[in-house]
Amino acid sequence: MGKGMLMEPGPVVYFEGNYVPVEEAKVSIMTHAFNYGTGLFEGIRGYYSADEDNILVFRLPEHVDRLVRNFNIMCMEIPETPEDIANICVELIKRSGFREGVYIRPLCYKSELSLGPRLSGVESRFCCYIIKLGEYCDIESGLDVVVSSWRRLSDNAIPSRAKSTGSYINSSLAATEANLAGFDEAIFLREDGSVAEGSAMNMFMVLNGQLITTPPTADILVGITRNTVIELARNELGLDVVERPIARTELYVCDEVFFCGTGAQVAPVRSVDRRVIGEGKPGPVSRKLQDLYFRVVMGKVDTYRSWCTPVY
């Protein structure tokens, strides 16, 4: 990735209870979330289907549900209901007029102009914007990744299951270290030395015919794309999917590794710590899951059509 993605936002955002021009959506430098990282967000993808001339938002209710559930961790209350949040996401795409892939960023943040690193009793507000989005990382040739010297945050320190704005310093440190060393991505280890996930995506490996990923108790984001991959692998490809701890050196001896996430989608890995994985190119399981995933998100698999929310 290297540099950050350039933002091409939609012309209208949702801010302080209203739809306003993006230029008018500003927060004060005294805002609690700006000072303490007390925000929660989601990343939701909308895929443009040329066949339907429509944008299909992938697993919108599941993303909204995860955001709202995590309000409890951050002691957040807002007037917008889950249904309101989903409708706002769709409405912003409609108002953008985009006919291409988009990324939706709903964000709940501590909006109070106050000092003090606390959560309870601090006012929260909801906002949302969208941007055009192409590829977040190389999903074709395979990524060269490195195990980071930075450790994944513990659930008892800053929980990774909550997509909190402050916690992404952890991801930024790992991704930056990897990029500066010439790698595409990083893999986090936990404090006990076992594998957690990528810098901002979940991870799977193929070993001895099993598809293996780290469990929700391994200080990971419980990803919606992760859950999608598990369901597709089991139900459509008949794979034995196992959630268990993964040791670092298993990554060196396995047959395949891939990342998954809203941004990464399904992104094969070709090397870890300069050790070639398999044949040094995307493996057969990664390819099958990648192909199936893209057919699903484009609304081409009837069984999972309900996962796609049409905008227009």
Residue pairs with C-beta under 8 A, 6 or more apart in sequence:
1 136
1 137
1 175
1 179
1 184
1 185
2 179
5 131
5 133
5 136
7 131
8 131
8 132
9 22
9 129
9 130
9 131
10 22
10 92
10 93
10 95
10 96
10 98
10 102
10 129
10 130
10 131
11 21
11 22
11 95
11 96
12 19
12 20
12 21
12 22
12 92
12 95
12 96
13 19
13 20
13 21
13 22
13 25
13 92
13 127
13 128
13 129
13 130
14 20
14 88
14 91
14 92
14 126
14 127
14 128
14 129
15 24
15 25
15 127
16 125
16 127
17 79
19 91
19 92
19 95
22 129
25 127
25 129
27 33
27 34
27 109
27 111
28 34
28 113
30 113
30 114
31 109
31 110
31 111
31 112
31 113
32 38
32 109
32 110
32 111
32 112
32 113
32 114
32 122
33 39
33 109
33 110
33 111
33 165
35 115
36 110
36 117
36 166
37 164
37 165
37 166
37 167
37 169
38 74
38 109
38 110
38 119
38 122
38 164
38 165
38 166
39 107
39 108
39 109
39 110
39 164
39 165
39 166
40 67
40 70
40 71
40 74
40 76
40 107
40 108
40 109
40 162
40 163
40 164
40 165
41 67
41 105
41 106
41 107
41 108
41 163
41 165
42 63
42 64
42 66
42 67
42 104
42 105
42 106
42 107
42 163
43 63
43 103
43 104
43 105
43 163
43 261
43 262
43 263
44 57
44 58
44 59
44 60
44 63
44 89
44 103
44 104
44 105
44 106
44 262
45 57
45 58
45 101
45 102
45 103
45 104
45 133
45 262
45 263
45 297
46 55
46 56
46 57
46 58
46 93
46 101
46 102
46 103
46 104
46 130
46 311
47 55
47 56
47 58
47 101
47 297
47 298
47 308
48 54
48 55
48 56
48 98
48 99
48 100
48 101
48 102
49 55
49 56
49 298
49 299
51 298
52 299
52 310
53 99
53 312
54 310
54 311
54 312
55 93
55 98
55 99
55 101
55 102
55 310
55 311
55 312
56 297
56 298
56 299
56 308
56 309
56 310
56 311
57 89
57 90
57 93
57 104
57 308
57 309
57 310
57 311
58 262
58 297
58 307
58 308
58 309
59 224
59 228
59 307
60 86
60 89
60 90
60 309
61 82
61 86
61 309
62 224
62 227
63 106
63 224
64 82
64 85
64 86
64 89
64 106
65 82
66 163
66 222
66 224
67 85
67 106
67 108
67 163
68 82
68 85
70 161
70 162
70 163
71 77
71 78
71 108
71 124
73 159
73 161
73 162
74 108
74 110
74 119
74 124
74 162
74 164
75 119
75 120
75 121
75 122
76 108
76 110
76 119
76 124
77 124
78 108
78 124
78 125
78 126
80 88
80 126
85 106
85 126
85 128
86 309
88 106
88 128
89 104
89 106
89 128
89 130
90 309
90 311
92 104
92 128
92 129
92 130
93 102
93 104
93 130
93 311
94 311
94 312
96 102
96 130
98 130
98 132
100 132
101 132
101 133
101 134
102 130
102 131
102 132
102 133
103 130
103 131
103 132
103 133
103 262
103 263
104 128
104 129
104 130
105 128
105 129
105 130
105 131
106 126
106 127
106 128
107 126
107 127
107 128
107 165
108 124
108 125
108 126
108 127
109 124
109 125
109 127
109 165
110 119
110 122
110 123
110 124
111 123
111 124
111 125
112 122
112 123
114 122
136 263
136 264
136 265
137 143
137 184
137 185
137 259
137 263
137 264
137 267
138 184
138 267
139 264
139 265
139 266
139 267
139 268
139 290
140 282
141 270
141 281
141 282
142 268
142 269
142 270
142 271
142 280
142 281
142 282
143 184
143 185
143 259
143 267
143 268
143 269
143 270
144 182
144 183
144 184
144 269
144 270
144 271
144 274
145 178
145 183
145 184
145 185
145 186
145 187
145 198
145 257
145 269
145 271
145 272
145 273
146 177
146 178
146 181
146 183
146 185
146 186
146 187
146 272
146 273
146 274
147 186
147 187
147 189
147 248
147 251
147 272
147 273
148 173
148 174
148 177
148 178
148 186
148 187
148 188
148 189
148 199
149 177
150 170
150 173
150 174
150 177
150 186
150 188
151 188
151 189
151 190
151 191
152 160
152 170
152 188
152 189
152 190
152 191
152 196
152 197
152 219
152 220
153 159
153 160
153 167
153 170
153 219
154 190
154 191
154 219
155 161
155 217
155 219
158 164
158 166
158 167
158 170
159 167
160 167
160 170
160 196
160 197
160 219
160 220
160 221
161 216
161 220
161 221
161 222
163 221
168 200
170 188
171 199
171 200
172 199
174 186
174 188
174 199
175 185
175 186
175 199
175 200
177 186
178 184
178 185
178 186
178 199
185 198
185 199
185 201
185 259
185 269
186 198
186 199
187 195
187 196
187 197
187 198
187 203
187 251
187 272
188 195
188 196
188 197
188 198
188 199
189 195
189 196
189 248
190 196
190 218
190 219
193 247
193 248
194 214
194 218
194 245
194 246
194 247
194 248
195 203
195 214
195 218
195 245
195 246
195 247
195 248
195 250
195 251
196 214
196 218
196 219
196 220
197 203
197 214
197 218
197 220
197 221
198 259
198 261
198 264
200 261
200 263
200 264
201 223
201 225
201 259
201 260
201 261
201 263
201 264
201 267
202 213
202 214
202 220
202 221
202 223
202 225
202 226
202 259
202 260
202 261
203 213
203 214
203 257
203 258
203 259
203 260
204 211
204 212
204 213
204 229
204 257
204 258
204 259
204 260
205 211
205 212
205 213
205 246
205 250
205 251
205 254
205 255
205 256
205 257
206 212
206 254
206 255
206 256
206 257
206 283
206 285
206 286
207 250
207 253
207 254
207 255
209 240
210 239
210 240
210 241
210 242
211 233
211 239
211 240
211 241
211 242
211 285
212 241
212 242
212 243
212 244
212 246
212 254
213 226
213 230
213 241
213 242
213 243
213 246
214 220
214 243
214 244
214 245
214 246
215 243
215 244
215 245
216 222
216 243
218 245
223 260
223 261
223 262
224 262
225 260
225 261
225 262
225 264
225 265
225 266
225 293
226 260
226 261
228 260
228 293
228 296
228 307
229 260
229 266
229 289
229 293
230 241
230 243
232 289
232 292
232 293
232 296
232 304
233 239
233 241
233 289
234 241
236 292
237 285
237 288
237 289
237 292
239 285
251 257
251 272
251 273
251 275
251 277
252 272
252 273
252 275
252 277
254 277
254 278
255 277
255 278
255 283
255 285
256 268
256 269
256 277
256 278
256 282
256 283
256 284
256 285
256 286
257 268
257 269
257 272
257 277
258 266
258 267
258 268
258 269
258 282
258 286
258 289
258 290
259 266
259 267
259 269
260 266
260 267
265 290
265 293
265 294
266 286
266 289
266 290
266 293
268 281
268 282
268 283
268 286
268 287
268 290
269 277
270 276
270 277
270 280
270 281
270 282
271 277
271 280
277 283
282 290
292 301
295 301
296 304
296 307
296 308
297 307
297 308
298 308
299 305
299 308
299 310
